Amino acid sequence: MNPAIRYLIYEYNKRRSEIKNRLKEFTLLHKGKDEKIFKELSFCLLTANANALKCDEAIRDLEKAGLLLKGKVHQIRPKIKGKVRFHNKKASFLVGARRLFENGKRIDLKRRLDFKDPVATREWLVANIKGMGYKEASHFLRNIGLGKNIAILDRHILKNLKEYGVIDDIPSSLGKRSTYLDIEERMRGFSKKTHIPLEELDLLFWSLETGFVFK
């Protein structure tokens, strides 16, 4: 076995319990309250080209101020400024996504999404939510317990995929559907080769880059 892959498996075995426990926290979220699911969707919308920890902090600030479910664009902007890149656009994206799921005075997200088919749901999210690409949609689905067979291709993952020879080069953009799905399929093959489940491989790579397991 390649020494690099042997090392990866060694690191996985050290972190396996922590990774599995983290994923358990996501497992039933898609069956929970619509507001909680929308909170996770909002977090993933903010994470594009941004620091996940700062985005999580921004979402908590919005929730505390009562703006996540009710705030207007001009109210949200200053709350996320300094924590989220492109805060003006992302404030608009968040409000636009919320309007898509509003039903009267409440969020009715589960009525619009088919959680029985995560792949089809991902396509719907990308097509209908401005600012949400395949990475963000995949991240959202994983974080609500529906990410077993999809990959979150952020810069940490792509860097590791190149290091382990899964891809030759890191693409300048993942905007094309075919590019994203091709790399996802390669990562799926690497997952089978190493016997590390796809959703766990994502958290493993992330923890190797940052030193801890997040989401």
C-alpha positions in Angstrom: 0.0 0.0 0.0 1.1 3.5 -0.8 2.8 5.0 2.4 0.7 8.2 2.0 -2.5 6.3 2.0 -1.4 4.1 4.9 -0.8 7.3 6.8 -4.2 8.7 5.9 -5.9 5.5 7.2 -3.8 5.7 10.4 -5.0 9.3 10.9 -8.6 8.2 10.1 -8.4 5.5 12.7 -7.3 8.0 15.3 -10.2 10.4 14.5 -12.9 7.9 13.5 -14.9 8.0 16.8 -14.9 11.8 16.8 -15.9 12.0 13.1 -18.7 9.4 13.5 -20.0 11.2 16.6 -20.0 14.5 14.7 -22.0 13.0 11.9 -24.5 11.5 14.3 -25.3 15.1 15.3 -26.4 15.7 11.7 -28.4 12.5 11.2 -31.9 13.5 12.1 -31.8 17.3 11.4 -33.7 17.0 8.2 -36.6 15.6 10.2 -36.5 18.5 12.7 -38.0 21.9 12.6 -38.0 23.9 9.4 -36.4 26.8 11.1 -33.4 24.7 12.2 -33.0 23.3 8.7 -33.1 26.9 7.3 -30.5 28.0 9.8 -28.1 25.3 8.4 -28.9 26.3 4.8 -28.1 29.9 5.7 -24.8 28.9 7.2 -23.8 27.0 4.1 -24.8 29.9 1.8 -22.4 32.1 3.7 -19.5 29.7 3.6 -18.7 30.2 -0.1 -15.1 31.6 -0.2 -15.3 32.3 3.5 -14.1 31.0 6.9 -16.6 28.4 8.2 -16.0 29.4 11.9 -16.7 33.0 11.1 -19.8 32.1 9.2 -21.1 30.1 12.1 -20.5 33.1 14.4 -22.4 35.3 11.9 -25.4 33.0 11.9 -25.5 32.9 15.7 -25.3 36.7 15.7 -28.2 36.9 13.3 -30.3 34.4 15.3 -29.6 36.2 18.5 -30.7 39.5 17.0 -33.9 37.9 15.6 -32.8 38.7 12.0 -32.2 35.2 10.6 -35.9 34.6 10.0 -37.2 38.1 9.9 -34.4 40.5 9.0 -34.2 42.6 5.8 -31.1 42.8 3.7 -30.1 46.2 5.1 -30.3 44.8 8.6 -28.4 41.6 7.9 -25.5 43.3 6.1 -23.8 45.0 9.1 -24.3 41.9 11.2 -22.2 39.7 8.9 -19.8 42.3 7.7 -16.2 41.5 8.8 -17.1 37.8 9.3 -18.3 36.9 5.8 -16.8 37.7 2.4 -19.0 39.5 0.0 -21.4 40.4 2.8 -23.6 42.6 0.6 -24.3 39.8 -1.9 -24.7 37.2 0.7 -27.2 39.2 2.7 -29.3 39.3 -0.4 -28.8 35.6 -1.0 -30.0 34.7 2.5 -33.1 36.8 2.2 -33.8 35.5 -1.2 -33.5 31.9 0.0 -35.8 32.7 2.9 -38.5 34.1 0.7 -38.4 31.0 -1.4 -39.5 28.9 1.6 -41.8 31.4 3.3 -45.4 30.3 3.7 -47.3 33.1 5.4 -45.3 34.0 8.5 -43.4 30.7 8.8 -40.7 28.9 7.0 -42.1 25.8 5.2 -38.9 24.3 3.8 -39.6 20.6 4.0 -42.7 21.1 1.8 -40.5 22.3 -1.0 -37.6 19.8 -0.8 -37.6 16.0 -1.5 -35.3 14.6 1.2 -35.8 11.1 -0.2 -33.6 11.9 -3.1 -30.6 14.0 -2.0 -29.0 14.1 -5.4 -32.2 15.5 -7.0 -32.6 17.9 -4.1 -29.1 19.1 -4.7 -29.9 19.9 -8.3 -33.0 21.8 -7.2 -31.1 23.8 -4.7 -28.4 24.8 -7.2 -31.1 25.7 -9.8 -33.4 27.7 -7.5 -31.3 29.4 -4.8 -29.1 32.2 -5.9 -25.6 32.0 -4.5 -25.8 28.2 -3.9 -23.5 26.1 -6.0 -22.8 22.3 -5.8 -20.4 22.7 -2.9 -22.8 24.7 -0.7 -25.7 22.5 -1.6 -23.7 19.4 -0.8 -22.5 20.9 2.5 -26.1 21.7 3.5 -27.3 18.2 2.7 -24.5 16.6 4.6 -25.1 18.9 7.6 -28.8 17.8 7.8 -27.9 14.1 7.6 -28.3 13.4 3.9 -24.7 13.5 2.6 -23.6 9.8 2.5 -23.0 9.7 -1.2 -22.1 13.3 -2.1 -18.9 15.3 -1.7 -18.2 18.8 -0.4 -15.5 20.0 -2.7 -14.0 23.0 -1.0 -10.3 24.1 -1.1 -9.3 21.8 1.7 -10.7 18.8 0.0 -9.3 19.7 -3.4 -5.9 20.2 -2.0 -5.9 16.8 -0.4 -7.3 15.1 -3.5 -4.4 16.5 -5.5 -1.9 15.4 -2.8 -3.2 11.9 -2.9 -3.2 11.7 -6.7 -7.0 11.6 -7.1 -6.9 14.7 -9.4 -4.0 16.1 -11.4 -4.7 19.7 -10.8 -7.1 21.9 -8.8 -9.6 23.5 -11.1 -9.8 27.3 -11.2 -13.5 27.0 -10.8 -16.1 24.4 -9.9 -18.9 26.3 -11.5 -19.4 23.7 -14.2 -21.7 20.8 -13.2 -19.6 18.3 -15.2 -16.4 19.4 -13.5 -17.9 19.1 -10.0 -19.5 15.7 -10.7 -16.3 14.3 -12.3 -14.2 15.2 -9.2 -16.9 13.9 -6.9 -16.9 10.6 -8.7 -13.1 10.4 -8.4 -13.3 11.1 -4.7 -16.0 8.4 -4.4 -13.6 5.9 -6.0 -10.8 7.0 -3.5 -13.3 6.5 -0.7 -13.9 2.9 -1.8 -10.2 2.3 -2.2 -9.3 3.5 1.3 -12.5 2.1 2.9 -13.2 5.5 4.4 -16.9 6.5 3.9 -17.3 9.5 1.6 -18.9 11.8 4.2 -16.2 10.8 6.8 -13.4 11.4 4.3 -14.5 15.0 4.0 -14.3 15.6 7.7 -11.0 13.7 7.9 -9.4 16.0 5.2 -10.9 19.1 6.9 -9.5 18.0 10.3 -6.1 17.3 8.9 -6.0 20.8 7.5 -7.4 22.7 10.5 -6.6 20.4 13.4 -10.2 19.8 14.5 -13.5 18.3 13.3 -16.1 21.0 12.6 -19.0 20.8 10.1 
